[in-house]
Amino acid sequence: MNQNSLKAAVFGDDFKEYNSISRYLDVKKVILEQLDSDPWIILPKEHLKIKIKLENNSPKLKDIPNLNFYRGILTGYNDAFIIDKKTKDELVNEDSKSSEIIKPLLRGRNIGRWFKDFKEIYLIFTRRGIDINEYPAIKKYLEQFKERLNPKNHGQKIGRKPGDYEWYEIQDTIAYYKEFYKEKLVWLAITDQPKFALDNGSFVIAPAYIMVSNFNRYLLAILNSKVSEWYLDKITSSTGMGTNQWTKIFVEQLPIKEAPKKEQKILEELVDEILKFDVQNLDDPNNRLVIDKIEDKINQRVYDLYGMTNEEIEIIENNLKRH
């Protein structure tokens, strides 16, 4: 690699437009002022301007009233508590009460952008304080895993993490379990693209999350937009494997612009147009084409909502992993 190529690799492809390193650094430098203990990032000037513009007069997602985040369930041993349809049917046939604590389950791999794909996988939800003797079929089923389900103590190597719970109970308290029954947004925490979907009634396991609010479809339009993808790419941590960690601590930082009710309704209607499609038919080229066109409309309206110029839109789109 010659000297000019090395300089371009270090400083950027546009280095050749400048006569010297000092000139390049003078133009490209960003002054860091009034830094505090909050996380901060370094961006090119044009990207920093967009980030600031997106944040201007837009509350963070976490500060929106009547909106709550919850982590997916940690069972401590998924092999015992996650079952397929065949096992679910056997347990219910043996004892009809079993259906009371067997819940439809979404795993991270079943959550995509706009859509969730329920694969008839279920969760045995034996929450804290349950009387397992009321569910004899499930007690019998879980007993085969008892040694592995016992909380560890006194240096034991086999079992779940130490804690004040019974061997047959889900590991975490899940005091917020009723939120899973509501209409909500679900999303995958480790991803390379926005993967937020609307759900009603399913449970999810970590590392997926849920978000419960009074305006799910409007949020869904923004969260799955290119604006949010660009913003989250700038503030999230990389896994080092081509994906980012879209965990709660990052997603809750998203600036959400408050739209006039008319504009909010238009975005919600566009989301509904997408949600009319059957998740099983998304690979149909004709369906994909229609969905792509609706997404283009959503993206443009979100750009307009945040006041993005054509130049800023071009910067955002050229910087995305998908185009």
PEBEL-V937127 format. One record per backbone hydrogen bond with DSSP energy under -1.0 kcal/mol. NH is the residue of the N-H (numbers start at 1). CO is the residue of the C=O. Records with the same first field share a line. If there is no record, write none. Layout:
NH->CO / CO
This chain:
6->2
7->3
8->4
9->5
10->6
11->7
12->8
15->12
17->14
18->15
24->20
25->21
26->22
27->23
28->24
29->25
48->44
49->45
50->46
51->47
52->48
53->49
54->50
55->51
56->52
58->55
61->254
62->252
63->60
64->61
68->212
70->210
72->208
73->204
80->77
81->77
82->78
83->122
88->84
89->85
90->86
91->87
92->88
93->89
94->90
95->91
98->95
99->96
100->97
101->98
103->123
105->121
106->203
110->107
111->108
112->115
114->196
115->113
117->110
122->83
123->103
124->81
125->101 / 123
126->124
127->125
130->127
132->130
134->131
135->132
139->135
140->136
141->137
142->138
143->139
145->142
146->143
149->145
150->146
152->160
156->153
160->150
165->163
169->166
170->126
171->75
172->74
177->174
179->176
180->177
181->178
182->179
184->199
185->211
186->197
187->209
188->195
191->244
197->186
198->114
199->184
201->182
203->104
205->106
206->73
208->205
209->187
210->70
211->185
212->68
219->215
220->216
221->217
222->218
223->219
224->220
225->222
229->225
230->226
231->227
232->228
233->229
234->230
235->231
236->232
239->243
244->191
245->237
246->189 / 244
247->245
250->247
251->247
252->248
253->250
254->251
256->59
264->260
265->261
266->262
267->263
268->264
269->265
270->266
271->267
272->268
273->269
274->270
275->271
277->274
281->278
284->281
288->284
289->285
290->286
291->287
292->288
293->289
294->290
295->291
296->292
297->293
298->294
299->295
300->296
301->297
302->298
303->299
304->300
305->301
306->302
307->304
308->303
313->309
314->310
315->311
316->312
317->313
318->314
